[in-house]
């Protein structure tokens, strides 16, 4: 008795023709890919909210680090919604000011955003890495303690 052929009827299976058709289609447009103004503005706002310093203090510290005047009004213009400006044009933080902003606020998200768009990623300095490693070790210890507690609790339940 001969064996009948198995028919593969899997709808997830891609045919060679589908693959070739996909390859022939043009790549999606990358127009506007690098327009990060809104994303950057939101990250600046979040950094300011998380920072214990006021906007005046941030401006003062940035002025000290940059060697030029940065005012609260400038920071306000960098973080303002474009619709909030009325007839005034929207402003963006100059890229040369970002390192000072990140140092003062303790948030490197704005620089990370710029790096990601360029296909790069940031690594913190050695001390920051050591601190992060220590934090992760403490997290591991804490989770191991939680697992140990739950294991003891499970053994106690199983005894009953």
N, C-alpha and C positions, 0 to 999 in steps of 0.2 A: 504494500500500500504506500503510495507516495504521500509525502508531506505537502500540505498546502502552504503556500507562501503567506507569511504574516503581513498584513497590510498596516503600515504605519499611518495612523490618522491623527497625529498630534498637531493641533493647531498652533502650538508654540514653536514648532520646527520651522526654521527659516530655510527657504530654498536658495539655491545659488543665484537664481535670477533676482530674487528680492535683495540679496546682498549687493549684486552688481548695480541694481537700480539705486540703492541707497548711496553707493559710492559715486554714482554719476550725478547725483543731486548736488547743487552748489552748497558750500558752507554757509551757515547762517551769518547774517551781517553782524559785524562787531561795532557798528556805528553807535557812539555814545557809551561804549564800554568803560572809557576812562573818565566819564563825567561823574565824579564822586562828591560834588559839592554838597548835596543834601545829606549824604551819608556822613561826610566829614563834619558838617554842622551839627548833626545829631550827636556824634561822638564827642564833640567839644562841649556840648550842653551837658551830656552825661558825666563827663570828666569834672566839670565845674560843680555839678550837684554832689558828686562823691567826694570832692575835695573839702577839707575842713576850713580852707581859707575863703574869704569873701572875694568878690570880683575885684575890689579895690586892691586887696592884698596880692592877688594873683598878678594884677597889672604891675604893681610895684616890684614884685620879685622878678617878673619877666623883664622889666626895664633894667633892673640891676644886672641880670644875666646877659642881656643883649647890648647894653651900653647905649640904648636909645629909649626914648619915651614911649611907653605903652599905657594907654588910658583905659578906664572902665568902659568908656563910650566905644572904644575900638573893639573891646571884647564883646560888648553888647551887639555891635554891628556884625561881628563874625558869627554870632549864634542866633541872630534874629531870623525869623521866618521871612521869606521874600515878600509875602503878602502883608506883613506888618510894617513895611517901610513906607507905605503910602506912595509918594512920588519919588522917594529916594531910591537909587539903584541898590541892589544887594551887594554886600561886601564879603570877601573871603579872606581867611587868615593867610598871610604870606607864608610860603613854605619855609622860609628862613626863620620864622618865628615858632614853628612847630616843636623843635627840640626843646626850646626854653619852656613852652607851654607844657609839654609832657614832663619835664623835670619838676616844674613847680606843682603841677596837679598830681603827679605820681601815677599818671595814666598814659600808657603808650599806645592806646587804641588808634588815635589819629595817624601815627606813623605806621602802624600795622596795616591800616586801610590803604595807605599810599603804596606800601610795599606789595600787598596782595595784588593790586591792580597791575603792578609792573611785573608780577610773577615772582616776587621775592618774599622772604619772611624774615622777621627780626629775631635775634637771639639776645637775651639780656646779658649783662656783664657777669663775670665769674661770681661776684658776691651775691648777685640776685639769683643766679643758678644754685648756689649753695643754700641760700635761704629757701628756695623752692623745693630742693631735694629734702631738706630737713622737714619742711611742711608736709611733703608727701610721706616721709617716714612716720611722722606723727599720725597722719591719717591712717596709714596701714596698721599701726599699733592699735589705734582706736577701733578700727574695724575688726581686727583680730580679737580684741577683747569682747566685742559684741558677738562675734561668732562663738567664742568660748562660752559666754553666758547662755546663748541659745542652745548650744550643745548640752550644757548642764541641765537646762530646763527640759529639753527633749528627753534626756535620760531619766529625769525625775518623773515625767509623764509616763514613760514606758514602764517604769517599775510598778505603777499602780495597776 
